[in-house]
Amino acid sequence: MKSSLISLILFLLLLSGCSSPPEQTQYYMLNNLQNAAPSNAPQKVNVCNTYTVSIAMPEYLNQPYLAMQVHEHQMHYSNSHMWVEPLATGVQKSLLDDLNANSSHSKFTAMRSSGASNNSSTINIEVNYFHVSENSEVIFSGQFTLDEESQNTQHPFLYKSQLNNDGYNHSVAQMRQLVSKLANSILNQITNCQHK
């Protein structure tokens, strides 16, 4: 009698677990229309530098799932929180929006863009880490290389942002802000034609 009661309880628990609706998948964009530069922005005059931008991501970030570091050597991918587009594409779009919006004398295009010029300088960005850590902070690190006029200079970067709220929405918003910090660092390093 006792074993049949336990079996019935386990069966009901199993049945109730199967009847609960699956967690709905949430999709996130790193770059969105609210952050993008307006299409009616005035065209740049006196563009003296053109740059093509390329992004390289580590293999663990070439996944559609948002990643979180849960232990020192362990990553977790969320099955129900995914990127709308590849993360490298989102970073590149965000970066280009920020660079073009904040530079009056330089033009920035994607490496494979139709607007990329053969005589432009190159900015190669190699991302090492871009995820949420177990310490409730977003980490964005790597290096960018400026290839200007036969000079090739490498600049490491490391940005962190403490999460003040729970949830992936807040994490993605913080990630977007860290991309803006990278854009500012790049703009501080490039040669401004006004100072030539």
C-alpha positions as CSV (number, residue, x, y, z in Angstrom):
1,M,0.0,0.0,0.0
2,K,2.8,2.4,1.0
3,S,4.8,1.7,-2.2
4,S,1.7,2.2,-4.4
5,L,1.0,5.6,-2.7
6,I,4.6,6.7,-3.3
7,S,4.4,5.5,-6.9
8,L,1.2,7.4,-7.4
9,I,2.7,10.6,-6.0
10,L,5.8,10.2,-8.2
11,F,3.6,9.6,-11.2
12,L,1.5,12.8,-10.5
13,L,4.7,14.8,-10.0
14,L,6.1,13.6,-13.3
15,L,2.8,14.2,-15.0
16,S,2.5,17.8,-13.6
17,G,6.1,18.5,-14.8
18,C,5.2,17.4,-18.3
19,S,2.1,19.5,-18.4
20,S,3.8,22.8,-17.5
21,P,4.4,25.0,-20.6
22,P,8.0,25.1,-21.9
23,E,9.9,28.3,-21.2
24,Q,9.4,30.7,-24.1
25,T,12.5,31.6,-26.1
26,Q,13.5,35.3,-25.8
27,Y,15.5,36.9,-28.6
28,Y,17.9,39.9,-28.2
29,M,19.6,42.4,-30.4
30,L,22.8,44.1,-29.4
31,N,22.2,46.9,-31.9
32,N,18.7,48.2,-32.5
33,L,16.9,51.0,-34.3
34,Q,16.8,53.1,-31.1
35,N,20.6,53.1,-30.9
36,A,21.3,53.5,-34.7
37,A,22.4,56.8,-36.2
38,P,19.4,58.5,-37.9
39,S,19.2,58.0,-41.6
40,N,18.5,61.7,-42.2
41,A,21.8,62.7,-40.4
42,P,23.8,65.2,-42.5
43,Q,26.4,63.7,-44.7
44,K,30.0,64.1,-43.6
45,V,32.0,66.8,-45.3
46,N,35.8,66.7,-45.7
47,V,36.1,63.0,-45.0
48,C,39.9,62.6,-44.8
49,N,40.1,59.0,-43.5
50,T,38.2,55.9,-44.4
51,Y,38.4,52.8,-42.3
52,T,37.1,49.3,-42.8
53,V,36.3,47.4,-39.6
54,S,36.5,43.6,-39.1
55,I,35.5,41.6,-36.0
56,A,36.8,38.2,-35.0
57,M,35.1,36.3,-32.2
58,P,36.2,33.3,-30.3
59,E,34.4,30.0,-31.1
60,Y,32.5,30.0,-27.9
61,L,30.8,33.3,-28.9
62,N,29.8,32.0,-32.3
63,Q,26.7,30.4,-30.8
64,P,23.2,31.8,-31.0
65,Y,22.8,31.4,-27.2
66,L,23.7,34.0,-24.7
67,A,26.7,32.9,-22.7
68,M,27.4,33.2,-18.9
69,Q,30.4,32.2,-17.0
70,V,29.2,30.3,-14.0
71,H,32.5,29.1,-12.6
72,E,36.1,30.0,-13.2
73,H,36.4,27.5,-16.0
74,Q,32.8,26.8,-16.9
75,M,30.4,28.5,-19.3
76,H,26.6,28.1,-19.5
77,Y,24.6,28.7,-22.6
78,S,21.0,29.7,-22.1
79,N,18.6,27.6,-24.2
80,S,15.8,30.1,-24.0
81,H,17.8,33.4,-24.5
82,M,19.2,33.8,-28.0
83,W,20.8,36.4,-30.3
84,V,18.7,37.5,-33.2
85,E,21.8,37.7,-35.4
86,P,25.4,36.4,-34.9
87,L,27.1,38.3,-32.0
88,A,30.0,39.4,-34.3
89,T,27.4,41.0,-36.6
90,G,25.7,42.8,-33.7
91,V,29.0,44.1,-32.4
92,Q,30.1,45.3,-35.8
93,K,26.8,47.1,-36.5
94,S,26.9,48.7,-33.0
95,L,30.5,49.8,-33.4
96,L,30.0,51.2,-36.9
97,D,27.0,53.2,-35.7
98,D,29.0,54.7,-32.7
99,L,32.1,55.4,-34.8
100,N,30.2,57.1,-37.6
101,A,28.0,59.1,-35.2
102,N,30.9,60.4,-33.3
103,S,33.5,61.2,-36.0
104,S,33.0,64.2,-38.3
105,H,36.1,63.6,-40.5
106,S,36.3,59.8,-40.8
107,K,34.1,57.2,-42.4
108,F,33.8,53.6,-41.1
109,T,32.4,50.7,-43.1
110,A,32.3,46.9,-42.6
111,M,35.1,44.9,-44.1
112,R,32.9,43.3,-46.7
113,S,30.7,46.3,-47.3
114,S,30.1,47.7,-50.7
115,G,31.2,51.1,-49.3
116,A,34.6,49.8,-48.2
117,S,37.4,51.4,-50.1
118,N,40.5,49.6,-51.3
119,N,42.7,52.5,-50.1
120,S,41.2,52.7,-46.6
121,S,42.9,51.9,-43.4
122,T,41.9,48.8,-41.5
123,I,40.7,48.3,-37.9
124,N,40.8,44.7,-36.9
125,I,39.1,43.8,-33.6
126,E,39.8,40.5,-32.0
127,V,37.4,39.8,-29.1
128,N,38.6,37.4,-26.4
129,Y,35.7,37.6,-23.9
130,F,32.2,39.1,-24.2
131,H,29.8,37.6,-21.6
132,V,28.3,37.9,-18.2
133,S,30.4,36.6,-15.3
134,E,29.4,34.8,-12.1
135,N,30.2,38.1,-10.3
136,S,27.3,39.9,-11.9
137,E,29.3,41.9,-14.3
138,V,29.7,42.1,-18.1
139,I,33.2,41.6,-19.4
140,F,34.4,42.8,-22.8
141,S,38.0,42.3,-23.7
142,G,40.4,41.8,-26.6
143,Q,42.5,44.0,-28.8
144,F,42.1,46.2,-31.8
145,T,44.8,46.8,-34.4
146,L,45.0,50.0,-36.4
147,D,46.6,49.6,-39.8
148,E,47.2,53.2,-40.8
149,E,49.7,54.3,-43.4
150,S,52.0,51.3,-43.0
151,Q,51.9,51.6,-39.2
152,N,50.3,48.6,-37.4
153,T,49.6,49.4,-33.7
154,Q,47.8,47.0,-31.4
155,H,45.7,48.2,-28.5
156,P,44.4,45.8,-25.8
157,F,41.1,46.7,-24.2
158,L,39.2,45.4,-21.1
159,Y,35.9,46.8,-20.0
160,K,33.7,45.7,-17.2
161,S,30.3,46.8,-16.1
162,Q,28.5,45.8,-12.9
163,L,25.0,44.6,-13.3
164,N,22.5,46.5,-11.1
165,N,19.4,44.6,-12.2
166,D,18.6,41.0,-12.9
167,G,17.8,39.6,-16.3
168,Y,19.2,39.3,-19.7
169,N,17.6,42.6,-20.9
170,H,19.8,44.5,-18.5
171,S,22.9,42.4,-19.4
172,V,22.4,43.1,-23.1
173,A,22.0,46.8,-22.4
174,Q,25.3,46.8,-20.5
175,M,27.0,44.9,-23.3
176,R,25.9,47.6,-25.7
177,Q,27.4,50.3,-23.5
178,L,30.7,48.5,-23.5
179,V,30.7,48.5,-27.3
180,S,30.3,52.2,-27.1
181,K,33.4,52.4,-24.8
182,L,35.4,50.5,-27.4
183,A,34.3,52.9,-30.1
184,N,35.5,55.9,-28.0
185,S,38.8,54.2,-27.4
186,I,39.2,53.6,-31.2
187,L,38.3,57.2,-31.9
188,N,40.9,58.4,-29.4
189,Q,43.6,56.4,-31.2
190,I,43.0,57.2,-34.8
191,T,44.8,60.0,-36.5
192,N,42.5,63.0,-36.8
193,C,43.0,64.8,-40.1
194,Q,42.6,68.1,-38.4
195,H,45.9,67.5,-36.6
196,K,47.8,66.6,-39.7
